[in-house]
């Protein structure tokens, strides 16, 4: 996991989707990681039947994530949206 404290100012993520199929979540995460994306889920361990959100990022560059959105949607089969990222 990257040092999130090192990010100064606003950071961004792409929320790709929220799925209940744990196998599908794992498949999408693996495909995105193989393509070089930093991916995480919430909750961290997908459980069958429970909603798991898939995120790419965080990144300080909104433009970088915005330009990757088309490829992310194509790889995942989902319709991602850019969201502000906050450290809790």
WOLINRA-V861166 format. One record per residue. N is the residue number from 1. SS is DSSP state (hx for helix, st for strand, lp for the rest). PSI is psi in whole degrees, -180 to 180 (NA if undefined). D_CENTER is the distance of its C-alpha to the mean C-alpha in Angstrom with 1 decimal. Layout:
n=N ss=SS psi=PSI d_center=D_CENTER
n=N ss=SS psi=PSI d_center=D_CENTER
This chain:
n=1 ss=lp psi=136 d_center=13.2
n=2 ss=lp psi=161 d_center=13.9
n=3 ss=lp psi=98 d_center=16.5
n=4 ss=hx psi=-26 d_center=14.9
n=5 ss=hx psi=-22 d_center=18.5
n=6 ss=hx psi=-19 d_center=19.0
n=7 ss=lp psi=122 d_center=16.9
n=8 ss=lp psi=142 d_center=19.6
n=9 ss=lp psi=-152 d_center=19.4
n=10 ss=lp psi=137 d_center=16.5
n=11 ss=st psi=162 d_center=13.0
n=12 ss=st psi=153 d_center=10.1
n=13 ss=st psi=161 d_center=6.4
n=14 ss=st psi=121 d_center=5.3
n=15 ss=st psi=113 d_center=5.3
n=16 ss=st psi=-37 d_center=6.0
n=17 ss=st psi=177 d_center=8.4
n=18 ss=st psi=114 d_center=10.4
n=19 ss=st psi=152 d_center=12.5
n=20 ss=lp psi=-11 d_center=15.7
n=21 ss=lp psi=103 d_center=16.2
n=22 ss=hx psi=-37 d_center=15.1
n=23 ss=hx psi=-41 d_center=16.2
n=24 ss=hx psi=-40 d_center=14.2
n=25 ss=hx psi=-49 d_center=10.9
n=26 ss=hx psi=-40 d_center=12.2
n=27 ss=hx psi=-46 d_center=13.3
n=28 ss=hx psi=-44 d_center=10.1
n=29 ss=hx psi=-45 d_center=8.3
n=30 ss=hx psi=-43 d_center=11.7
n=31 ss=hx psi=-43 d_center=12.0
n=32 ss=hx psi=-40 d_center=9.0
n=33 ss=hx psi=-39 d_center=10.2
n=34 ss=hx psi=-27 d_center=13.6
n=35 ss=lp psi=3 d_center=12.9
n=36 ss=lp psi=9 d_center=12.2
n=37 ss=lp psi=148 d_center=8.5
n=38 ss=lp psi=116 d_center=7.3
n=39 ss=st psi=143 d_center=4.7
n=40 ss=st psi=162 d_center=5.5
n=41 ss=st psi=159 d_center=6.8
n=42 ss=st psi=114 d_center=9.3
n=43 ss=lp psi=163 d_center=12.0
n=44 ss=lp psi=-32 d_center=11.5
n=45 ss=lp psi=108 d_center=13.9
n=46 ss=lp psi=137 d_center=13.5
n=47 ss=lp psi=132 d_center=17.0
n=48 ss=lp psi=130 d_center=18.7
n=49 ss=lp psi=-11 d_center=19.5
n=50 ss=lp psi=143 d_center=17.3
n=51 ss=lp psi=127 d_center=14.3
n=52 ss=st psi=126 d_center=11.0
n=53 ss=st psi=140 d_center=7.8
n=54 ss=st psi=127 d_center=4.6
n=55 ss=st psi=149 d_center=1.6
n=56 ss=st psi=133 d_center=2.5
n=57 ss=st psi=-158 d_center=5.8
n=58 ss=st psi=161 d_center=8.0
n=59 ss=st psi=142 d_center=10.6
n=60 ss=lp psi=-20 d_center=14.1
n=61 ss=lp psi=106 d_center=14.5
n=62 ss=hx psi=-40 d_center=13.6
n=63 ss=hx psi=-39 d_center=15.5
n=64 ss=hx psi=-46 d_center=13.7
n=65 ss=hx psi=-39 d_center=10.3
n=66 ss=hx psi=-42 d_center=12.7
n=67 ss=hx psi=-23 d_center=14.5
n=68 ss=hx psi=-9 d_center=11.6
n=69 ss=hx psi=-43 d_center=10.7
n=70 ss=hx psi=-46 d_center=13.6
n=71 ss=hx psi=-40 d_center=12.7
n=72 ss=hx psi=-44 d_center=9.1
n=73 ss=hx psi=-41 d_center=11.0
n=74 ss=hx psi=-45 d_center=13.7
n=75 ss=hx psi=-38 d_center=12.1
n=76 ss=hx psi=-22 d_center=10.3
n=77 ss=lp psi=14 d_center=13.2
n=78 ss=lp psi=176 d_center=11.2
n=79 ss=lp psi=88 d_center=11.6
n=80 ss=lp psi=156 d_center=8.6
n=81 ss=st psi=140 d_center=9.7
n=82 ss=st psi=134 d_center=9.7
n=83 ss=st psi=147 d_center=10.2
n=84 ss=st psi=145 d_center=12.1
n=85 ss=st psi=134 d_center=10.8
n=86 ss=lp psi=139 d_center=13.6
n=87 ss=lp psi=128 d_center=14.7
n=88 ss=lp psi=NA d_center=16.5
